Amino acid sequence: MSGKKILAGMRQAVAYANGEKVNVFAEKFGFSSGSVRNWEQGHRRPDGAARVLLAVIKDNPDAVLKALSHVEQDYPRPDAHA
């Protein structure tokens, strides 16, 4: 698969977001809003880990949300205690 097709798939995964605004999608899946905007606009390309996560979000967003809920319980974000 060409780089352009992969990137198009990543944009589609971001656009999938059930009509959510970029900041809601980013927060839900642990991305920065700026990164998501850059991917959508084609200014930047997701790195390896982000590409994998976007591919899984595209295929099974509920599985990602379930996994992330466990991560938050077991490993809360440092700013969650502030």
Secondary structure, DSSP 8 states (H G I E B T S, - for coil): --HHHHHHHHHHHHHHTTT--HHHHHHHHT--HHHHHHHHHTSS---HHHHHHHHHHHH-HHHHHHHHHHHHHHS--GGGG-
